[in-house]
Amino acid sequence: MARRSCELPLISLCGAAHRRKHETGRAQVLILYEAEPASLAAAEPQQQAEGAADVIPVLVCCLEKIGHADLLHALACGFDVIHLQACPGSAGRAHQQQQVELAHVLGGLGRILLFEDPGTLARRLEAGIFPFPSVAPDVLAVGNRSDTARASAAALLPARSGNIALPEQAPYGSVSLNEGRCTHCSSCVWVCPSDALSLTENGGALSFVESLCFQCGLCVSICPQRALRMEPGMDLTASAVLPHLLSGQEDQAADGSAGERRTGVPPSQPAG
């Protein structure tokens, strides 16, 4: 089945940065701003210096629209450091901070820097940086934005990162089941908007695909027995795209009641 490309707002910039890095060996610095900082004028001569980083300033219409997927893709596909102007309003700044923190955990730590005043930006631009490895932008921009964020994180983080713990409210994660409470009413399956939850072919167990779940919480809120719980995180292994059973042999707790079982056992016959 053919997959559509995810045209992120920064994808053309990433392509140009990726080519420059491989042609010149210079580090690539991206500056995203709404109100032009005075220190940008000083950045232009820096670009001309031999061996210096290429500084690419970009005016954006709304900083709030730059999400973690954009930032991660830019870092994985060409840019080495991103200087991001802080949103002017408190509400926008809170959302921006959440996106930056999520990007930090998924491979952008130390490479995405917020700034408010021109002086801070100027001092940071003076610091020398070295180029990080990157991949061609079209390699990662496949599928939806969540797929792109996941692929970018896998490119940025060490190969054996496994399951990455994420902050609360992150749009990635798994679901755990308390089998002792579950009555197999299937309410969670019917309400799931992304088909992350489904029934196995014989209808006797719940199947879950982590890569499809965006932690909306509908399954948790509709469950009459409160048998489900969300667990924010991102599995960077191949199993994230495979269905796993949420039910099966019960784990017995110390008091004899059924304990919680996390995803991890592939179903033999997932529902089509």
N, C-alpha and C positions, 0 to 999 in steps of 0.2 A: 504494500500500500504506500503510495507516494505521500510524503510529509511536506507540509507547507513551511516556508521560511518564516521566521519571526523577525520582522524588521524593527529592531529596537531603534530608538531615536539616535543612538550614538554609533550605529553599525558602520556608516560610511567613514566616520572619523577613525574608528578602530582599524578599518582596512588600510587607510593612508598611514596611520601610525605604525602598523605592522610592517608595511613595506619600507618605510623610512628606517625603522630599527634594523632590519635585515640588510639594507643597502649601506647605511652609514655607521651602524654600531652605537648610535647615540641613544641615550635614554629618552623616553617620551613622557612629557608632563602635560596633563590636562587640567585646565582651570574652567570651572563652571560658575557663572555668576548671573545675577539679574541687574545689579547696579555696578557699572564698571569701576573697579578699584584703580586708584591713581598709580599703584605700583606696576600696572601692566606695561606702562611705557618703558620702565626700566628692564622689563623682561625681553624686549625686542633685541637690544644689543647682545644680551646673553645668548640668544639663539645663534648669533653670528660667530661667536667665539669657537675656535676649533676644539672639538671634543666635548663641548657643552651640551646640555640636554636641549631638546626641542620643546619649547613651551607653546602649547596650543590653547589660547583663550577662546571660550565659546560663550556667547550670550544666549541665555535660555529665557523663554517667556515666563516660565513658572518653575521654580526650583522644587516645589512639592511634587512635581510630576517625575522627577528623577528618583527612581526606586532602586532597591538593592539589586534587582536583575540587571539594570543598566550599568550600575557601578561594577558589579562582578564581571560582566561581559567585557567592559572596557579594560579592566585589569588583565583578564585572561587573554585578550586578543590584541594587545599592542601597547597600551599605556602602562607605565611603571608606577606613577603616582598620580592621584587625583586630588586637586585642591577644590573644595566645594564651599561656596559661599553660604553662610548660615541664612536660613529663611528669616525675613523681617518680623513676621508675626509669631506670637507665642504658640498658637495652635499649629501653624505650619512647621515651626521649629521642632515641636514635640514629635510630629510625624516624621520629619526629616531625621531626627536623632534616632528614632526607632529603626528606620531603614539603614542608616549608617552602622548602627550597632549590629544589626543582622548581617550586613555585608562584612563587617570586621570578623565575626565568628566564622563566616564561610570562606575565609581566605584573604580578606582585605585589611587585616590588622596592620597598622603602621603605614599603609599605602593610601588610605582615604583620610584626608585631613580637612576638618572644618575651619573656616576663618571668618572673622567678623570685620576686622579693620585692615586697611591696606598695609600697615606696618608689619603685621603678623605674616601676611602673604609674602611681602618682600624678603623678610628674614628667611622664610622657608625656601623661597626660590634660590637664595644664595647658597643653600646647602647642596653639596654634591650628591648625586645619586647614581646608581649603576642600573643598567637594564636587566629586567627579569625575563626569563623565557616566556614566550607567548606562542599562541597557535593562530591559524588563519581564522578570521571572524566567522566565515560561513560554516566552519566545522561545528561551532557551538550554537549558532542561532538557528536551531531546528526544533520544530514543535512550538509549544506555547511559551510564555515567559517563565513559568515555573520550570519547564524542561531546560530552558537556557540557563537559568540560575543554578540548577542542579549540575549541569554539565560544566559550567564555569567554575563552580566550587570544586568539582572533581579535578579540574585542571590546575587550580591554584593550591589546593591542599596536598599534603603528602599522599602517595599512592595507597598507603595502608591506613587511611584515616578511619574507615569504617563508619560507625554511627556517630554523628556530631550532635551534641546536646545544644539546643537552641533556647533563647529566652521565651517566656510566656508570650502568647499572642502571635508567635511566629506562624506563618501560613504553611508550615511543613511539619509532619510528624506522623506518629502511629496511633493506633487505638488498642487499648487492652481490655480484656473481658473478664469479669468475675463470673465464672461458669455456674457457681452455686446460686446466683441470683437470676441468671438468664432463663427465660421461659420459652425461647425460640418463637416469639410472636412475629418476628421479621419487620417490626416497625422501623428499625434503623435502616434496613435495606431499602424500603420503599421511599424513605425521605432523603436518602443520600443523593445530593445533586451531581456528584462526579462519578458515580458507580464505583467508588473505592470499596464499598461493601456490597457483597452479593451472596447468594446462597449457592452451595455446592449442588451438583446435579441431582443428588438424592434428597436435597432439601434438609439434610440433617445437621449442617454446620455452616458457620459464617466464614466467608472468604474475604480477605482484605488485601488491597494493593496500595502500598505506602505512597508511591509516586503520584497516585491520583488524588490523594487526600490533601485538602488545603485547610484542615482544622476549623471548619465552619461551626462545629459543635451541635449540629442538628441531631445527629444520632444520639449524642449524650442527653440532650434536652428532651427528646421524645421517648426515650426508654422508660417504661413504667416501673421497672425494677431497679433503675439506677445501676445497671450492670456494666456500663461502658465508661471508659475514662480516656481522655486525650493525653498524649505524651509528646510534646513538641520536640522535634529533632529532624535530622536528615540522614538517611542511610545512603552512603555513597557507593555501596556495593551493588552488584548486578541484581541482588535479590529484591531491591526496592521496586523493580518493575514487574515482579512476579507475584501471583496470588499466594497468600499464606493463610492457613487456618487460624481462626480465632477460637475455635472450640475443638474439643477432642478429649483425650484423657485428662481427668481433673487432677489438679495439684492439690494435695491435702495440706491445709495449714496445721499448725501445731495444735489448735483447739479442735481439729477434726472437721472444720468447715472447708468448703471449696475455696481455694485461693485464686488469685488472678493469674491469667496466662497471657503472655505477650505473644505477638506474632512471631512466626519462625518456622512453622511446619507447612510445607507446600501441600495443597490439597491434591488428591489423586485425580479428581475429575471436577474441575471448576465449571460452573454454569456457563453456557455460551451466551 
